[in-house]
Amino acid sequence: MLSSFFSKSKPINFIIIALYMLVFYIAANLKKGFVIEYASVLLLIAGFVIYVLYMPVLNLITQKNDLTLKSTNTILLFAFLTAILPNSLTDIGILVANLFLILGIRSVLTLGSGKHIKATILDASLCIGIASLAYFWSIAFISILFLGILYFEPKNYRNWVIPIIGLMIVYILTNCFTLVFYDSFFEINNYMNAVSFSFENYLTKDSIFSSGVLIICVVFFFSMYITKFKRKPAKTKPVVNLILMQLLVGLIIVIIAPEKNTSEMIFIAGPLAIIGTTYLELDYNELVKEINIWVFLLIPFIALLF
C-alpha cells in the first residue's frame, strides 16, 4: 500500500518521488513550448537540479526539528503541491528564489539549538537576500528571521542588526557584479517590484484549477494542523509558529504579487507540505489514508489538461 510505503524514509522513496517530479517538470516545460537549444537544455537541467534539491532540505527541516514522523510524506506532498503549479516549474527565477528561501528558513529554525547564533543569523539573511534578487518580494521572509531572533535570542542587540548587515552585503556584492560585467550600478528601482491586488489571472483557464486546488489545501490542511497543534511539545511550539508564519508570508506574497500566474504560489508549497503531513499522520482508517495518497498523486495529471 502506498500509505505504508511513503510512511518510511528510504532512498527508494526519494528516487520514486524525484521521478514523479521529473515527469511534471518535463511536462510543464513542454507545455510552455520548450525549444531544444544548447542554452535551453542547460537551463532545463539546472532548473530540475534546483527542484530536486528541495527534497533533502525539506526532509532535513522536518526531521531535525521533529515536525513530522520519519517518513517521506512531506516530500510527497511538496511534489504534489508543486506539480499542480506548472508555471513555477518553468520559471528558473522562482525556483532559485524558493530554494534559497527554504535554506534561509532552515537556518532560522536552527537558532533554537543555541549554537553559532550570529553566524546562523547572517547565513539566513544572506539566503533571503539572494532569494530577493531572483524574486523581489522574497524579501518579506526577513520577517521570519526577526521572529526567530525574538523567540530564541532576543536579548543581544547585535542579533537584530545582523540581518540588515546581511542584506547590505548582498546588495554590495551585487553592485560589484554589475559594475564588473555591465559597467553600471545595481539600481534599487530596477530591483523593487510593484504591488498588485488584481486576481483576474487566477480566474483564467490556465490558472483556475491550480489556484482552486491550492486554496482548498490551505484551508483543509491548516484546519487539521491547528487541531493537532495543541498536542505539540512545548519545545517545538516556536518552530511550529515559524512554519505557520512562513505560510502566512507566502500567502501575503501571493496576494500582492504584481504578475499573478500561480508561479508565486510555490512559496507556500514548503510550509503547506509540512502542515499537510500532520493530516497524513493522524490515526484514522488506512483505506481512507490510501485513497488520500492516490488523490494527491493523480490530481496533478488533471492539471495537465488545463
N, C-alpha and C positions, 0 to 999 in steps of 0.2 A: 504494500500500500504506500502511496506517495506521502501520506502524512507521517508515517513512521520513518520513511526514507529521509525526508528533509528534517526530521527531528534529531538527526545525527549530524555531526560535524566531521566529515571525512573528505579527503582530496577529491574523490569521485563526485561528491555533491557539488563542489566548486566547479569542476570541469563541465558537468552537465548544465549548470546554470550559466556558465560562460558561453557554451554552445547555444543555449537558448537566447542569450543576449546578442550573440553574433547574428543569429537569424534575423532578428528585428532591426539590428543595426544596419545590416546589408539591405534589408527590405526598405527601410526608411530612406537610405541614400539612393537606391534605385528608383524609388517612387519620386524623389525630388528631381531626378534626371542626371544621374552620375555619368560623367564623361571620362572615358579611360585615357588618361594622360599621366605622364610620369609624376608631375607635381600633385595631381589629384589623388593618385594611388597612395603616395607617401602620406598625404594628409588624411586619407581614409584609414590607413593603418595606424597612424598616430592617434587619431580620434578613438579607435577601438581600444588601443592600449590604455588610453586615459580612462575610457569607460570601464574596462575590466579592473583597473586599479581601485575602483570604488569598493570592490568586494573585500579585499583584505583589510582596508582601512575601516570600513563599517563593521566588519567582524571583530577587529581589534577594539573598537569603541564599545561594542556591546559586551564583549567578554571581559575586558579589563575593568569595566565599571559595573559588572553584574546586573546589567539592564535586562538581559534575557537569559534563557537557559542555553546550554551549549548545543546549538543547532544551526542550521543554515536557513531557517525560516525568514530571518531578517533580510538576508541576501536575496532569497526568492521573492519576497515582497518588493524589494527595491527593483529587481529585474522586471517585475510585473508593472510597477508604477512608472518606470521609465520607458517600457515598451509601448505604453499607450500614449507616449509623448514623442512621436516620431520627429517632430520639428526640433526637439532638443538634441536628438541623436545626429542631426545633420549640421549642427552649429558648433564648430570647434571652440569658439569663444565661450559659449555657455558651458561646455564640457570642462574646459580648463578652469573656469571660474568656480564651478561646483566642486571640482577635485580639491582645489586649494582651500575652499571653504570647509570642506569636510576635514582636511588636515588641520586647519585652524581650530575647528571645534574640538578635534581630538586633543589638541594642546590645551585648550581651555579646560576640558574635563580632567586632564591630568594635574591641574592645580590642586585638586583635592588630596594628592599624595604628599603635598608639603615640601617636595624636593625641587631644587633648582627653579624657584618661583620666578625670578626675574628673567632668566633665560627662556622659560616657558612662555611668559607673557610676551616677550619680544618675538619669539617664534610664531605665536598665534597672530600677532599684529602684522608681521611680515606676510604671512599667508593670506590674511584678509586683504591687505593692501595689494598684493599681486592679483588676487581674485578680482578686485575692483578695476584693475587695468583691463581685464578681459570683459567684465560686465560691471559698469559703474555702480549700480545700486547694491552690489555685493557689500559695499562699504557699510551698509546698515547692520551687518552682522558684528560690527565692532561693539555694538551694544551688549552682545552676549559676553564678550571678553570683559567688559566693565562689570557686568553682573557676576561673572565668575570671580573677579577680584573682590567684589563685595561679599560674596559667600565665603571665600577661602582665605584671603589675606588682605583685609581692608585697612589695617592699622598703619602699614608702611606707606607713607605718601608717595614714595618713589614708584610704587607699583602703578599708581594712577597716571603717572607721566609717561611710563614706558610705551604704552600703546601709541601715543602721539608721536614719540620718537621713531617707533617702528614705521608708521605711515610716512613720516618725513624721509626716512631712509629710502623707502620705495620710490617716493617722488624724486629725490635727488638722483638715485641711480637711473631712473627712467629718463631724467633730463640728460644725464651723461650719455646714455644710449642714443637719444635723438640728436644730440649735438655731434656725436661721432659719425653717425650713419646718415643723418638728414640735415645736418648743419642748421638746426633750429631748436628752440626750447620747446618743452612739452607744456603746451598751454592748458590752463585749467578749463577754459571754455570748451576746448575740444574733448576734455576728459569727462566733464559732467554731462549727464543726460537729463532730458526734460521729464516732467511728470504728466501722466495722462490717466484720467478716470473714465475713459471710454471703453466699454466692454463689447462693442459691436463685433470685433474679430472673434470673440469666443462663441458667437452665435452663427458663424459660417459653417458650411458643410464640413470643412477640414478640421474644425476645432471643437464643434459642439459635443461630439461623442467623448473625446479625451477630457475636456473640461468637466463634463457632466459626471463621468465615472470618478474623476479625482475628487470632485466636491462631495460625492456620496461617500467615498472612502474616508475623507477628512472627518465628516460628521460621524460616521459609524465607528471608525477606529478611535477617535477622540473620546466618544461616549464610553466605549469599553475601557479605555485606558484610565479615565477618571475613576471608573468603578473600582479598578484594581489598584489605583494609586495609593489608596488608604492603607493597603496591605504592605507597601514597600517599607523596608527597614529605614529607620531614621537617618542612617549614614548615607543612604543613596538619594534622599529627598532633594538635596541641592543639585545633583546630577540630573535627576528627573525634571526638575524645574528648568534647567538649562536646555534640555531637549525640547520641552514644551515651548520655551522662549524661541528656540531655533525655528520651530514650526510657525510660531506667530510672526516672526520677522519675515520668513519665507512668504507667508500669506500677504503681508503688507507689500512686499516687493511685487507680488502678482497683481495687487490692486493698483499700484502706482506705475507699473512698467509702461514706458512710452509706446512701445510697439508690441502689443499683446498677440502672440501667435502660439501660445501654450508652451514654448520652449522655456520661458522663465519659471514654469511650474516645477521644473526639475529641482529647484531649491527646496521644495517641501517634500521631495521623494525620500530623502535620507531620514529625517526625523519621523516622517509618517510611516516608513518601513519599520522603524524601531517601535513606534507606538502600536502599529498593527500587529506586531509579533505577540504582544500581550494577549490579543484576541485568540491567536492560534494556539497559545499555550494554556488557555483556560481549560479546565477539566469538564468536557462535555462529550456528547456522543461521537464516537470515532467515525461513523458513517457521515455525519454532518461535517466533521472536520475534513474528511476525504473529499467530499463534494466541494467544500470551500477551496481546497487546493486546486482542484481541477478547474473551477471557475476562474481563479486567479490566472492560471496558466493559459486558458483559452480566450479570455476577453481580449487580449491584445491582437489576436488574429482577426477579431471583428473590426478592430480599429483600422486594419489594413484596407478595409472595404470603403472607408470614408476618404 
